[in-house]
Amino acid sequence: MKSMINKYIFGNPINTCAVEDNIPESAADQIQHIGLSSDRMHISYRMDDNDIVYGLGEQVRGINKRGWIYDNCCTDDSTHTEGKHSLYGAHNFIVIDGKEHFGLFIDTPGEVRFDIGYSEQDILEIGLKEPGYSLYLIAGSSAADIVHQFRILIGKSYIPPKWAFGFGQSRWSYMNENEVREVADRYRQQHIPLDSIYLDIDYMDHYKDFTVNEETFPEFQNFVGEMKSRHIHLVPIIDAGVKKEDGYPVYEEGKAKGYFCTDSDGNDFVAAVWPGQAMFPDFFQPAVREWFGNYYRTLTDRGIDGFWNDMNEPAIFYSERRLKKVFEKIEDYKGRNLDIQSFFEFEELIGSISNSPEDYEAFYHMADGRKIRHDKIHNLYGYNMTKAAAEQLRVLVPDKRVLLFSRSSYIGMHRYGGIWTGDNRSWWEQLELSVRQMPSLNMCGFLFSGSDIGGFSDDATADLMMRWLEFGIFTPLMRNHSASGTRRQELTEFPEMAADFSNIVGLRYMLMPYIYSEFMKAALTDTMYIRPLAFDYQDDQRARSVEDQLLVGESIMIAPVCRQNAVGRYVYIPEDMKMYRFRSETDFDTEYYHQGEYFIPAELNEVLIFVRPDRIVPLAWGAESVEQLNTDRIRIMDYLKEKAAYQWYDDNGEDIADSLQSGIRMIEENSSGEINIHGYEGEITKI
Ligand code: MIG
């Protein structure tokens, strides 16, 4: 089938800036593949039994999205179970892969419902809430081809600095300099590699954005420097809500300039988040983005080179209005003899206070020159906050990359930053969820992503942490994060496992030349770094249904163990492969497998890596930080059948990279196993 993108515009949508390519509009009466209701608010397709539906980025359930309703509406929800319909991101892109091959991107700032065979098993029905939208229909020869075209359409994915591929340790919160120092000391003492420590909300003065608590972090700039000299980058959090407090410059200035969201009467919209009463910057206005983004200077000036943007759905704990209503209702129930129905209503009242739809209908933005109620463009808020940061960081730190990722997102934001998948839990099934989310996020352009390793809420066990790390060594963002009140889950908190943790995290650093090279190639050629097996083995019916193994880059397949107490797992091998079973960078064994299904043992401290025929994986000797990695000595992991070649990309990791050309070195292996790396003087060892 011919590769081609058609664009249809309905109503008068605001420009989301999701798409970079300006392609001409087609006439809707010629639309192919799908049915459109006469009011254009519903799109439908009858699925064939064997069709797979891919996409939706950060959503619950499988890689194949069939069999559920997904409501794409950015939501702060910390229980990512399969009964949910919305998480933090709205990624309205799907691919139908089967009898026909096409992709659909519904570019709308409003909510979209994807009923993918839930109401009727073979019917895909997409329902829009807001009338103005653009529809992109992408025809192609395969799922991979469609994703590639889509990625060209939406523009190049965000690229972080190389150090951000190192392991990061986070916790809500390290309360002061000394706690941070201790984390660093313990990691260095136990020789567990570490490149970053995250600062959660308590580094601020009363949760005020762009302030630092002078009592607990008295010499912040020196401290940032001290950590940097130990090759550790501090990464502070920034929240969307700005504290309403007289004398606080961000509030005063934003208020004076009219930069905050207002209610229907033009009065301040005030709601409570971490800082107590807060106001929300209207990130839809370019001037507001420039103003807010410029404040990141307060931290970059002190040596900070990475940020995470939180609470930007935006999350709202409560508004005065909503709270008043709830109190009034509670008053109603007082003294009444509650029947079961009213008891349940009563019980739900408190839970309904946060992130209430009523609040999202109570404030306004100036977007695209129009005054628009928040709920109609809700899905673009976090995106525009992160865009604000990225646009100004470009100015503040010219020509250098800065680490930036966000909780809420929309397609288009993938050009400005990465995402993390929010408040997951320390449950085995959440590890599995993250395995399935990563390829779907890649389809939507979010290459630099990862989940909270070990799980955010609830208590992590050492074995869960180990298995999660064994997957996490392949996700571009590799960060251990946990909520306050949960069991400490820094890797140094499990002394009996310290050596194994050091070895397993060490594998990430060993793999860094490959991971970085594959990430950069995916980002700069609009392809997927991490993908389902079906993308490469599209005619293999068995491979098409595999959801717990993934391809990482061009050379390897992984099969993470996601079950507690498992001593191995079944692995589907789609073609002959050579398996490396790593316990550390020096302790490993290899086995060869023919196409087929096998039970393969994998002890708790072992990682399985499957190398495809005639593929090469360049490896480094581990180090305790990315900066200390040395590529003067390179090791090669391979599976030679005839001859192999690999384009190895590398660069200094900090200058803006917009093409691969200058950084590619060819690695070639001839039929007798001799390896030559063009333009490389260092030592080469085969493992
Ligand atoms: O209401 O800053 O997802 O990573 O640790 C919770 C505290 C606010 C939510 C984020 C989480 C972070 C936490 N934040």
Residues whose N, C-alpha, C, O or C-beta is under 5 A from the ligand:
A	BS01	MIG	W172 D200 I201 D310 G422 D423
